[in-house]
Amino acid sequence: MPSRLPPVFYHFFRTPLPYARTLALQEQLHAIQLSKRRLGAHKDVLLLLEHRPVYTAGRRQNEDSIRDDKLRLTNIGAHFINTQRGGELTYHGPGQIVGYPLLDLSRYSPAMGIRDYICRMQKILELHLSEGHGITPSASEHTGVFLNPTTKIASIGVQVRHRLTTHGFSMNITSEPITWFNQIVACGLADVKAGSIEGVQGRPISLKDEIPALVERFGKLYEREMVEMDTQNEGEIGQAILEMEEDARRSGSWATEPIEAPIA
């Protein structure tokens, strides 16, 4: 039965994005959605992308607790940003798909709760592994997706304000993020390391080839039609995305490997 909910408009950025500027883009789109919601004219959006190398801290961490990590990690060539998402210290960078859904949870009847929202997101990532790659995820008490009890392949960290979502999920596709993850205790889990689809398959995996199936599963689990965004004809939202892409092109290249440094 077709969903009576409006479609989700998605966009895949083909150039890795600076994290701080992308965070500002999320806030800009959130404000646009909020301003238009009263008239029912706002659109739900899914942004799919890679980031330039960046370590991010969650809202549960304070400046004193991360000061040493921040100094050490910026010295190996990555950015370091404090955020208001859930979770703790993690990494984003090339070779990893990041998804930022900007959805109005009040559109569901009844309104979708945060727990349900996160559970559906986790199921999308698990199905992408099992259906798309024949990889069976391992059950875990922790949020995110694990290959086995000590290897994590995908993370979830969300923020919901006024029933509008920001932040989202990340999944390691190629092996490139692993060296960067090895510099930290990711998500506060000291005995857990990072894994990737490429590492399990033992062959090169194209990140952009993962996008269509991931979008399809997103639509299925959230019960929404998925429509590729026409940024040239999408008003304020399209213009903001086009400006973000131009900023990314102007940012130039990034280091492909971090300087080796021990975990403090």
C-alpha positions as CSV (number, residue, x, y, z in Angstrom):
1,M,0.0,0.0,0.0
2,P,1.5,3.4,-1.0
3,S,2.5,5.7,1.8
4,R,0.3,8.7,2.3
5,L,3.2,10.6,3.7
6,P,5.1,13.1,1.5
7,P,8.3,11.9,-0.2
8,V,11.8,12.3,1.3
9,F,14.1,14.2,-1.1
10,Y,17.7,12.9,-1.0
11,H,21.0,14.2,-2.3
12,F,24.4,12.5,-2.5
13,F,27.4,14.8,-2.4
14,R,30.2,13.5,-4.6
15,T,33.0,15.6,-3.0
16,P,34.0,15.0,0.7
17,L,32.6,17.9,2.8
18,P,34.2,19.9,5.6
19,Y,32.4,18.9,8.8
20,A,31.8,22.3,10.4
21,R,30.3,23.7,7.2
22,T,28.1,20.6,6.8
23,L,26.9,21.1,10.4
24,A,26.0,24.7,9.5
25,L,24.1,23.3,6.5
26,Q,22.0,21.0,8.7
27,E,21.2,23.9,11.0
28,Q,20.2,26.0,8.0
29,L,17.9,23.3,6.6
30,H,16.4,22.7,10.1
31,A,15.6,26.4,10.3
32,I,13.9,26.3,6.9
33,Q,11.9,23.3,7.8
34,L,10.8,24.9,11.1
35,S,9.8,28.1,9.5
36,K,7.6,26.4,6.8
37,R,6.1,23.6,9.0
38,R,3.1,25.7,10.1
39,L,2.0,25.9,6.5
40,G,2.8,22.3,5.8
41,A,5.2,23.4,3.1
42,H,8.4,21.9,4.5
43,K,10.2,19.0,2.9
44,D,11.9,16.1,4.5
45,V,15.5,15.6,3.3
46,L,18.2,12.9,3.4
47,L,21.8,14.1,2.9
48,L,24.3,11.4,1.9
49,L,28.0,12.2,1.9
50,E,31.6,11.6,2.9
51,H,33.4,14.0,5.2
52,R,36.9,15.3,5.1
53,P,38.9,13.7,8.1
54,V,37.3,14.9,11.3
55,Y,36.9,13.7,14.9
56,T,33.7,14.7,16.6
57,A,32.7,14.7,20.3
58,G,29.1,14.2,21.5
59,R,27.1,16.3,23.9
60,R,27.9,14.0,26.9
61,Q,31.6,15.1,26.7
62,N,32.9,18.3,28.1
63,E,35.9,20.4,27.1
64,D,38.1,19.2,30.0
65,S,37.5,15.5,29.2
66,I,38.5,15.8,25.6
67,R,41.3,18.5,25.8
68,D,44.2,16.0,25.4
69,D,42.5,14.1,22.6
70,K,41.7,17.3,20.7
71,L,45.3,18.4,20.8
72,R,46.7,15.0,19.8
73,L,44.2,14.5,16.9
74,T,44.5,17.9,15.4
75,N,48.3,17.3,15.3
76,I,47.9,14.3,13.1
77,G,46.0,16.2,10.4
78,A,42.3,16.0,11.2
79,H,39.7,18.5,12.3
80,F,38.1,18.2,15.8
81,I,34.5,19.4,16.4
82,N,32.2,19.4,19.4
83,T,28.6,18.5,18.5
84,Q,25.2,18.2,20.1
85,R,24.5,14.7,18.8
86,G,24.2,11.7,21.0
87,G,27.2,9.4,21.6
88,E,30.9,10.0,22.3
89,L,34.1,10.6,20.4
90,T,34.1,9.2,16.8
91,Y,35.6,9.7,13.4
92,H,34.3,10.6,10.0
93,G,36.2,10.7,6.7
94,P,36.6,9.5,3.1
95,G,35.6,5.9,2.6
96,Q,32.7,6.2,5.0
97,I,29.0,6.9,4.1
98,V,27.4,9.5,6.4
99,G,23.7,10.0,6.3
100,Y,21.9,13.0,7.7
101,P,18.1,12.6,7.7
102,L,16.2,15.8,8.3
103,L,12.8,14.4,8.9
104,D,9.7,15.7,10.6
105,L,8.7,12.8,13.0
106,S,5.3,14.5,13.7
107,R,4.3,13.6,10.1
108,Y,3.7,10.0,11.3
109,S,0.5,9.0,13.0
110,P,1.0,8.7,15.8
111,A,4.2,10.8,15.9
112,M,7.3,8.6,15.6
113,G,9.2,8.4,18.9
114,I,13.0,8.7,19.1
115,R,13.5,5.1,20.1
116,D,11.5,3.9,17.0
117,Y,13.4,6.4,14.8
118,I,16.8,5.0,15.9
119,C,15.7,1.4,15.8
120,R,14.6,1.8,12.1
121,M,17.9,3.5,11.3
122,Q,19.8,0.6,12.8
123,K,17.7,-1.9,10.9
124,I,18.5,-0.1,7.6
125,L,22.2,-0.5,8.2
126,E,21.9,-4.1,9.2
127,L,19.8,-4.9,6.1
128,H,22.3,-3.1,3.9
129,L,25.0,-5.5,5.2
130,S,23.0,-8.7,5.1
131,E,21.0,-8.2,1.9
132,G,23.6,-6.2,0.0
133,H,26.8,-7.9,1.0
134,G,25.9,-11.2,2.7
135,I,27.4,-10.0,6.0
136,T,25.5,-11.0,9.2
137,P,25.7,-8.3,11.8
138,S,26.4,-9.3,15.4
139,A,23.9,-8.6,18.2
140,S,25.2,-6.0,20.7
141,E,23.9,-4.1,23.7
142,H,25.4,-1.0,22.2
143,T,23.9,1.4,19.6
144,G,25.4,0.9,16.2
145,V,26.1,-2.1,14.0
146,F,28.8,-4.7,14.8
147,L,30.5,-7.4,12.7
148,N,31.4,-9.3,15.9
149,P,31.4,-8.3,19.6
150,T,34.6,-6.3,19.2
151,T,34.3,-4.9,15.7
152,K,32.0,-2.0,14.9
153,I,31.2,-1.0,11.3
154,A,28.4,1.6,11.7
155,S,27.5,4.3,14.2
156,I,24.3,6.2,15.0
157,G,24.1,9.6,16.8
158,V,21.0,11.7,16.4
159,Q,19.5,14.9,17.6
160,V,15.8,15.7,17.6
161,R,14.4,19.2,18.2
162,H,10.7,20.2,17.7
163,R,10.2,16.7,16.3
164,L,12.8,17.6,13.5
165,T,15.8,15.3,13.2
166,T,19.5,16.2,12.5
167,H,22.7,14.2,12.6
168,G,22.3,10.5,11.8
169,F,24.4,7.5,10.9
170,S,27.8,6.5,9.4
171,M,29.0,3.2,7.9
172,N,32.6,2.3,6.9
173,I,32.6,1.1,3.3
174,T,36.3,1.1,2.3
175,S,39.3,0.4,4.6
176,E,40.5,4.0,4.5
177,P,38.8,5.1,7.8
178,I,40.3,2.3,9.8
179,T,43.7,3.8,10.4
180,W,42.1,7.0,11.6
181,F,39.8,5.1,13.9
182,N,42.8,3.3,15.4
183,Q,43.9,6.7,16.9
184,I,41.0,6.8,19.3
185,V,38.7,4.9,21.7
186,A,35.7,5.3,19.5
187,C,32.3,5.7,21.1
188,G,33.8,5.2,24.5
189,L,34.2,1.4,23.9
190,A,37.8,0.6,24.8
191,D,37.8,-3.0,23.6
192,V,36.1,-2.3,20.2
193,K,37.9,-1.6,16.9
194,A,36.5,-0.4,13.6
195,G,35.7,-2.6,10.6
196,S,34.6,-2.0,7.0
197,I,32.6,-3.8,4.2
198,E,35.8,-3.8,2.1
199,G,37.7,-5.4,4.9
200,V,35.2,-8.2,5.2
201,Q,34.9,-8.8,1.4
202,G,38.6,-8.6,0.8
203,R,38.1,-6.6,-2.4
204,P,37.7,-3.0,-3.4
205,I,34.2,-1.6,-2.8
206,S,32.9,1.6,-4.6
207,L,31.2,3.9,-2.1
208,K,29.0,5.6,-4.7
209,D,27.7,2.2,-5.8
210,E,26.3,1.7,-2.3
211,I,24.0,4.8,-2.5
212,P,21.0,3.5,-4.5
213,A,20.4,0.4,-2.3
214,L,20.9,2.4,0.9
215,V,18.3,5.0,-0.3
216,E,15.9,2.2,-1.2
217,R,16.2,0.6,2.2
218,F,15.8,4.0,3.9
219,G,12.5,4.5,2.1
220,K,11.3,1.0,2.9
221,L,12.1,1.2,6.7
222,Y,10.7,4.7,7.1
223,E,7.7,4.0,4.8
224,R,8.5,6.8,2.4
225,E,8.9,7.4,-1.3
226,M,12.4,8.5,-2.0
227,V,13.0,11.2,-4.7
228,E,16.3,12.4,-5.9
229,M,16.5,16.2,-5.3
230,D,16.7,18.5,-8.3
231,T,18.9,21.1,-6.5
232,Q,18.6,23.6,-9.4
233,N,14.9,23.9,-8.8
234,E,14.5,23.3,-5.1
235,G,14.5,26.9,-3.8
236,E,16.2,27.7,-0.5
237,I,17.2,24.1,0.2
238,G,18.6,23.5,-3.2
239,Q,20.6,26.7,-3.2
240,A,22.1,25.9,0.2
241,I,23.2,22.5,-1.0
242,L,24.7,23.9,-4.2
243,E,26.7,26.4,-2.1
244,M,27.9,23.6,0.1
245,E,29.2,21.7,-2.9
246,E,31.0,24.7,-4.2
247,D,32.6,25.2,-0.8
248,A,33.8,21.5,-0.8
249,R,35.4,21.9,-4.3
250,R,37.3,25.0,-3.1
251,S,38.6,23.2,0.0
252,G,41.0,21.1,-2.1
253,S,42.5,17.7,-1.2
254,W,43.1,16.1,2.2
255,A,45.8,13.8,3.6
256,T,45.1,10.2,2.8
257,E,46.8,8.8,5.9
258,P,47.1,10.2,9.4
259,I,50.5,10.6,11.0
260,E,51.0,7.5,13.2
261,A,50.4,8.5,16.8
262,P,49.7,6.3,19.9
263,I,46.4,6.5,21.7
264,A,46.9,8.6,24.8
